[in-house]
């Protein structure tokens, strides 16, 4: 799982290091989409993290206001079961 995570993060890191500095900063979100993708993959794993990153990139267009958009926290499934109302 760790190697898959690193494999998916590698192109993002290359983009951040070599391609992103070429153009001026234009990201309408904080954190930037690439930082968001790295964090989402780290927190949620390669599959869900990539899905969250793709959804974030899809929102990056002139008609979306942007702003603060942190990675959602990891939800513990056992905590959700404990908080369910008893019937």
N, C-alpha and C positions, 0 to 999 in steps of 0.2 A: 504494500500500500504506500509506503514511504517513497519507493522508487517511482511509482506511477505519479504520485504527487509532485515529485521533483521534476519528472519528465514533462508534465503539463506546465509547470511553472518556468521551465528553462526558456521557452520562447518569449515569455512575458518579460523575464529578466533581461534578455538580449534586447528587446524593444526598448525597455527603460534605459538601458545603458548606452545603446548606440543610435537608435532611431529617434527617440523622443527629444534628445537635446538638439537635434537639427532644426526642428521647427519651434516657433514661439509657443508658450503655454496658452492653450485655448480651452482647457477642460472646464466645463460648467458645473462640475460636481466636486465635492471634497469628501473623502479622498479621491484622487484621480482614478480613472477607470482601471488603469494598470495596477495601482496600489490596492484598489478594491478587489480585483481579481486574485492577486496574490494572497490577500488576507482571507477571502472567501474560500479559496482552495485549501488553505492551511487550517481554517476553523471547521469547515463543513466536509472536507474531503474532496477528492477529485471530481466526482460525479455531480453532487449538489453544488459544490463551489463553482464549477464550470457553468452550470445552469444559471446560478445567481449572477455570475459575471456576464453571461450572454444577455440576460434580461436587463442588466444595467447598461450595457452598450446599446441595446435597442432603445433605451430611453434617452440616449444622447443625440438630440436633434434640436434644431432652433426653436421648436414650439414647446419644449419642456423647460420649466424655469431653472432646473438644476438645484444647487444648494448642498446642504449637508445631507449625506446619504451613507450612514455607516453600515457595515456588514451586520446582518441580524445575528443576535447571539445564538449559540447552540442551545437548543432546548432539550432538557433531560426528559426522556420519555417516561421514566418512573415517576418524576415529579408531576407530570401531567395526569397520570393515573391516580396519584394520591390526591390531587386537587379536584377530581371529578366528584360531583355530588352523589352521596349515597342514596340509593332508592330502596 
